[in-house]
Amino acid sequence: MKMTIIYGDISTTHQLIIERAEDLFDSVLAVPISGLKFIHGPEDTKVLYKGTDLTEFDAAYFRTGDEDKMFSEHIAEVMNNAGVVTQCDGDSFQYEANKFYSMKILAESNVNVPDSVYTISPDTAVDAAKKLGYPVIMKTIGGAGGTGVMRASSESELKPVMDTMKAFKQDICLQEYKEHDGTDNRILVIGDHTVGYQRSSSGENEWRSNIAEGGTRKKAEITDELRETALTAARSTGFDICGCDIIDTDDGAYVLEVNGAPGLNESINEVVEEDVILRIVEHLHEHAMKQQRDDDT
């Protein structure tokens, strides 16, 4: 049994995954997405890294960034068609890379999401904000870790930001601001299993709860509503393994984002009191073994 980890930027996460995977798979290969190439033939397509065809592996786990999402989407489609077990469908990264598109897909699956508008026009944004009501959230279409997320409390705050975004030809997803207690829940979905942690903002003037922005973590109490919301969000975007950011409001649970490569580290394991990295690897291994048995019969 062979597993590959396809990554964008180097991080300690890759090494942690490798360590767990080496105990279950016969061989483990971590490869940068920038080193891959496709060979299209009359019968099949190969994904090559230094002469090694990754479509011959049993499992693949993607740890790529927004800048690589279109490439990741194509790789996932090729790998899935070749019978390689991955954490997603072929379209999943297309949904994840576009915050507005992902909101649309989630809403069509009856998942609660903030009302959203997709625009590059400052005038359209001003008109939309009047309907959404201030404050409004402005999100660049791509981005992670809280980057590219802004809040405007008035037209005088919104318009200059939108003018700047237009100058840089940056598309924006404008969203209503859902009142909550300054915390959100990162629910990790691994097949049918859910585990998660609650993130709190770093102070009274910081409304973003991302850890990259100074937020703190504690183990989440996953209610039935949170669990079902996370599972539905994952399934509707085609992810078997992902992270779902969910807030509790007076109107129920709302999904803010689905992340196909959520942050993983030992401190998260300590908070949730479970080795999430190992569970992910075990899940991929279990499905790869099942795939192998099905192929043999």
C-alpha positions as CSV (number, residue, x, y, z in Angstrom):
1,M,0.0,0.0,0.0
2,K,1.4,3.4,-1.0
3,M,0.3,6.9,0.0
4,T,1.3,10.3,-1.4
5,I,0.9,13.7,0.2
6,I,0.7,16.5,-2.3
7,Y,1.5,19.9,-0.8
8,G,1.9,23.5,-1.7
9,D,3.9,25.3,0.9
10,I,6.3,23.4,3.2
11,S,5.0,23.0,6.8
12,T,5.5,20.8,9.8
13,T,2.1,19.3,9.0
14,H,3.5,17.2,6.2
15,Q,6.1,15.6,8.5
16,L,3.4,14.8,11.1
17,I,1.3,13.1,8.4
18,I,4.3,11.2,7.1
19,E,5.2,9.9,10.5
20,R,1.6,8.5,11.1
21,A,1.4,7.2,7.5
22,E,4.6,5.3,7.7
23,D,3.2,3.1,10.4
24,L,0.3,2.0,8.1
25,F,1.4,2.2,4.5
26,D,4.3,0.3,3.0
27,S,5.7,3.5,1.4
28,V,4.9,7.2,1.8
29,L,5.9,10.0,-0.7
30,A,5.5,13.7,-0.1
31,V,5.7,15.8,-3.2
32,P,5.4,19.5,-4.0
33,I,2.6,20.3,-6.4
34,S,5.0,22.5,-8.3
35,G,7.0,19.4,-9.2
36,L,4.1,17.5,-10.9
37,K,3.3,17.1,-14.5
38,F,0.5,15.4,-16.5
39,I,1.0,13.0,-19.3
40,H,-2.2,12.5,-21.3
41,G,-2.4,9.3,-23.3
42,P,-5.1,7.7,-25.5
43,E,-6.3,5.4,-22.6
44,D,-5.3,7.1,-19.4
45,T,-3.6,10.1,-17.8
46,K,-0.5,9.9,-15.6
47,V,0.5,12.3,-12.8
48,L,4.3,12.2,-12.7
49,Y,6.8,13.3,-10.1
50,K,10.4,12.7,-11.1
51,G,9.3,9.6,-13.1
52,T,7.0,8.2,-10.4
53,D,3.3,7.9,-11.5
54,L,1.1,9.0,-8.6
55,T,-2.0,7.4,-10.2
56,E,-0.4,4.0,-9.2
57,F,-0.6,4.9,-5.5
58,D,-3.4,3.7,-3.3
59,A,-4.2,7.0,-1.4
60,A,-3.4,10.7,-1.8
61,Y,-3.9,13.5,0.6
62,F,-3.9,17.1,-0.7
63,R,-2.4,20.0,1.4
64,T,-2.4,22.7,-1.2
65,G,-3.1,26.5,-1.0
66,D,-5.6,28.7,-2.8
67,E,-3.1,29.6,-5.5
68,D,-3.0,25.9,-6.5
69,K,-6.7,25.1,-6.3
70,M,-7.3,24.9,-10.1
71,F,-4.3,22.5,-10.5
72,S,-5.4,20.6,-7.4
73,E,-8.9,20.2,-8.9
74,H,-7.5,18.6,-12.0
75,I,-5.2,16.3,-10.0
76,A,-8.0,15.2,-7.8
77,E,-10.1,14.3,-10.8
78,V,-7.4,12.3,-12.4
79,M,-6.5,10.5,-9.2
80,N,-10.1,9.7,-8.4
81,N,-10.7,8.4,-11.9
82,A,-7.6,6.2,-11.5
83,G,-9.0,4.6,-8.4
84,V,-6.8,6.4,-5.9
85,V,-8.5,7.2,-2.6
86,T,-8.4,11.0,-1.8
87,Q,-10.2,13.3,0.6
88,C,-12.5,14.9,-2.0
89,D,-14.4,14.8,-5.3
90,G,-13.0,16.3,-8.5
91,D,-15.0,19.6,-8.1
92,S,-14.3,20.1,-4.4
93,F,-11.4,22.4,-4.7
94,Q,-13.3,24.5,-7.2
95,Y,-15.9,25.1,-4.5
96,E,-13.3,25.8,-1.8
97,A,-11.2,28.2,-3.8
98,N,-14.2,30.6,-4.3
99,K,-15.9,31.8,-1.1
100,F,-19.0,32.9,-2.9
101,Y,-19.3,29.8,-5.0
102,S,-19.0,27.6,-1.8
103,M,-21.7,29.7,-0.2
104,K,-24.0,29.1,-3.2
105,I,-23.4,25.3,-3.1
106,L,-24.0,25.2,0.6
107,A,-27.2,27.2,0.4
108,E,-28.5,24.9,-2.4
109,S,-28.0,22.0,0.1
110,N,-30.1,23.8,2.7
111,V,-27.1,24.7,4.9
112,N,-27.4,28.0,6.7
113,V,-24.9,30.6,5.3
114,P,-24.8,34.4,5.6
115,D,-26.5,36.2,2.7
116,S,-23.8,36.9,0.2
117,V,-23.1,39.1,-2.8
118,Y,-20.3,38.6,-5.4
119,T,-19.0,41.8,-6.9
120,I,-16.0,43.9,-8.0
121,S,-18.0,47.1,-8.4
122,P,-17.9,49.6,-5.5
123,D,-21.4,50.9,-6.5
124,T,-22.9,47.4,-6.5
125,A,-21.2,46.8,-3.1
126,V,-22.7,49.9,-1.6
127,D,-26.2,49.0,-2.9
128,A,-25.8,45.5,-1.6
129,A,-24.6,46.6,1.8
130,K,-27.8,48.7,2.2
131,K,-29.9,45.6,1.7
132,L,-27.7,43.4,3.9
133,G,-27.4,45.9,6.6
134,Y,-24.3,47.2,8.4
135,P,-21.9,46.0,9.5
136,V,-21.0,43.9,6.5
137,I,-18.2,41.4,6.0
138,M,-15.9,41.7,2.9
139,K,-13.9,38.7,1.9
140,T,-11.5,38.3,-1.0
141,I,-12.6,35.3,-3.0
142,G,-9.5,33.4,-2.0
143,G,-7.6,33.5,1.3
144,A,-7.2,31.6,4.5
145,G,-6.3,32.1,8.2
146,G,-8.4,35.3,8.4
147,T,-6.4,37.1,5.7
148,G,-8.5,39.0,3.2
149,V,-11.4,39.3,5.6
150,M,-12.6,42.8,6.5
151,R,-15.6,44.4,8.2
152,A,-17.3,47.7,7.3
153,S,-19.7,49.5,9.7
154,S,-20.7,52.2,7.2
155,E,-20.6,53.2,3.6
156,S,-17.7,55.6,4.4
157,E,-15.7,52.5,5.5
158,L,-16.9,50.2,2.7
159,K,-16.4,52.4,-0.3
160,P,-12.6,53.1,0.0
161,V,-11.9,49.4,0.5
162,M,-14.0,48.5,-2.6
163,D,-12.3,51.2,-4.6
164,T,-8.9,49.6,-3.7
165,M,-10.1,46.1,-4.5
166,K,-11.4,47.3,-7.9
167,A,-8.0,48.9,-8.6
168,F,-6.3,45.6,-7.9
169,K,-9.0,43.7,-9.9
170,Q,-9.8,41.7,-6.8
171,D,-13.3,40.1,-6.6
172,I,-15.1,40.4,-3.3
173,C,-17.7,38.3,-1.5
174,L,-19.8,40.7,0.5
175,Q,-21.7,39.1,3.4
176,E,-24.1,40.0,6.1
177,Y,-22.6,40.0,9.6
178,K,-24.2,37.4,11.8
179,E,-24.2,38.4,15.4
180,H,-22.5,35.8,17.7
181,D,-20.5,35.7,20.8
182,G,-17.1,36.2,19.2
183,T,-16.4,32.5,18.9
184,D,-16.7,30.0,16.1
185,N,-16.3,26.3,15.9
186,R,-13.8,24.5,13.6
187,I,-15.4,21.1,13.1
188,L,-13.1,18.5,11.5
189,V,-15.0,16.0,9.4
190,I,-13.3,12.6,8.8
191,G,-15.7,10.4,7.0
192,D,-18.7,10.1,9.4
193,H,-16.5,11.2,12.4
194,T,-16.5,14.7,13.8
195,V,-14.3,16.4,16.3
196,G,-13.6,20.0,16.8
197,Y,-12.5,23.0,18.8
198,Q,-13.9,26.4,19.5
199,R,-11.9,29.5,18.6
200,S,-12.2,32.8,20.4
201,S,-11.0,36.3,19.2
202,S,-7.9,37.8,20.7
203,G,-9.6,40.8,22.3
204,E,-12.7,43.1,22.4
205,N,-11.5,45.0,19.3
206,E,-10.7,41.8,17.3
207,W,-13.8,40.2,15.8
208,R,-12.0,37.5,13.8
209,S,-11.5,34.3,15.8
210,N,-8.8,32.7,13.5
211,I,-5.8,31.4,15.4
212,A,-3.5,33.1,12.8
213,E,-5.0,36.4,14.1
214,G,-4.3,35.7,17.8
215,G,-7.4,33.7,18.7
216,T,-7.4,30.9,21.3
217,R,-8.7,27.3,21.2
218,K,-10.7,25.1,23.5
219,K,-12.4,21.8,22.8
220,A,-15.8,22.3,21.2
221,E,-19.0,20.8,22.5
222,I,-20.4,19.3,19.3
223,T,-24.2,19.4,19.5
224,D,-26.3,17.3,17.1
225,E,-27.0,20.5,15.1
226,L,-23.3,21.3,14.7
227,R,-22.5,17.7,13.7
228,E,-25.2,17.5,11.1
229,T,-24.4,20.9,9.8
230,A,-20.7,20.0,9.4
231,L,-21.5,16.7,7.7
232,T,-24.0,18.2,5.3
233,A,-21.5,21.0,4.4
234,A,-18.7,18.5,3.8
235,R,-20.9,16.2,1.7
236,S,-22.4,19.0,-0.4
237,T,-18.9,20.2,-1.4
238,G,-17.7,16.7,-2.0
239,F,-15.2,16.5,0.9
240,D,-14.7,13.3,2.9
241,I,-12.1,15.0,5.0
242,C,-12.3,18.7,5.7
243,G,-12.7,21.5,8.3
244,C,-16.0,23.4,8.6
245,D,-16.1,26.8,10.3
246,I,-19.5,27.2,12.0
247,I,-20.9,29.9,14.3
248,D,-23.9,29.6,16.7
249,T,-26.5,32.3,16.3
250,D,-30.0,32.9,17.6
251,D,-31.1,31.7,14.1
252,G,-29.1,28.4,14.4
253,A,-25.8,27.2,13.1
254,Y,-24.2,29.0,10.1
255,V,-21.3,27.8,8.0
256,L,-18.7,30.5,7.2
257,E,-16.2,28.3,5.3
258,V,-15.3,24.8,4.3
259,N,-11.5,24.1,4.2
260,G,-10.2,21.0,2.4
261,A,-6.8,21.2,4.1
262,P,-7.4,22.5,7.7
263,G,-4.6,23.2,10.1
264,L,-3.3,20.2,11.8
265,N,-0.7,20.0,14.6
266,E,0.0,18.5,18.0
267,S,-1.6,21.4,19.9
268,I,-4.9,20.7,18.2
269,N,-4.6,17.1,19.1
270,E,-4.1,18.1,22.7
271,V,-7.1,20.4,22.7
272,V,-9.5,17.9,21.1
273,E,-8.0,15.0,23.1
274,E,-7.6,12.9,20.0
275,D,-4.8,12.3,17.4
276,V,-6.7,13.8,14.5
277,I,-3.8,13.4,12.1
278,L,-3.6,9.7,12.8
279,R,-7.4,9.3,12.4
280,I,-7.1,11.0,8.9
281,V,-4.4,8.6,7.9
282,E,-6.3,5.6,9.3
283,H,-9.4,6.7,7.4
284,L,-7.5,6.9,4.1
285,H,-5.8,3.6,4.7
286,E,-9.1,1.9,5.6
287,H,-10.7,3.2,2.3
288,A,-7.6,2.2,0.3
289,M,-7.8,-1.3,1.7
290,K,-11.5,-1.5,0.8
291,Q,-10.7,-0.2,-2.7
292,Q,-8.1,-2.9,-3.1
293,R,-10.4,-5.6,-2.0
294,D,-13.1,-4.4,-4.4
295,D,-10.6,-4.4,-7.2
296,D,-9.6,-8.0,-6.4
297,T,-13.2,-9.2,-6.6
